[in-house]
Amino acid sequence: MSHTYHLICIDCKKVLDLGKIANLDETGCSIPWMFTGFRDQCDGHRIKNDQLWKLVERFLILHRGHELRVVSEAFLDREDKEGLLHYIDSAEELLQLEIEPEPDDIRDADAVPPDVAVKIAKYLSGL
């Protein structure tokens, strides 16, 4: 049985398909758990491995400071009955999105929501 997972930005309601989660390679040999990627809806090829990681990096940069979660497809099927989420279905779509504003570590640090800062401070004080 296979299970598909997605990276979701809760703030922007955008979703990146990570593909199925697998711990066997094509020959049936055991490998560390990994995401298998997704089929690009523009050109039909499978986005996986390094190419998938580059898209995940892009998604993370675009959504820095946002609330992100890795969730199962079953969860999204159950919760997004109205189809309100935007599924990124091609590498081209994600790569064309402008990174705005440009990364700035001080500005980005100041933009961390207060509730997140409190949660992190509580965690750090418990170390």
C-alpha positions, 0 to 999 in steps of 0.5 A, a space after each residue: 500500500 502506498 501513501 502520498 504526502 504533500 507540503 502545505 502552506 497553511 497561510 497561503 493555501 498552496 500545496 506541493 505534492 511530494 509524492 508517495 513515501 517509500 522505503 523500497 527502491 525499484 528492485 525491492 531493496 530496502 532504502 531510507 524513507 523518501 518521497 518519490 515525487 510527482 508527475 509534472 502536469 505540463 510535460 508529463 515527466 516525473 519530478 523526483 530526487 534532486 529536482 524535487 528537492 530544488 522545488 521543495 527549496 523554492 517552496 520553502 524560500 517562497 513561504 519562509 515565515 509561514 506555517 508549513 506542514 507535511 500532511 497525507 493526501 488522505 487528510 487533504 481529501 477529507 478536509 478540502 472538500 470545497 477545493 480551496 487549496 491551490 495545488 502546484 502541479 508543475 515545476 514551471 509554475 513554482 519556478 515562475 513565482 517571484 520571491 517577494 520580498 527578497 530574503 532578509 534575515 533581520 526582517 524575516 526574524 522580525 516577521 515571526 508571528 508572536 505565538 510562534 516566537 513564544 512557542 520556540 522560547 518555551 521550548 528553548 527554556 526547557 533545554 
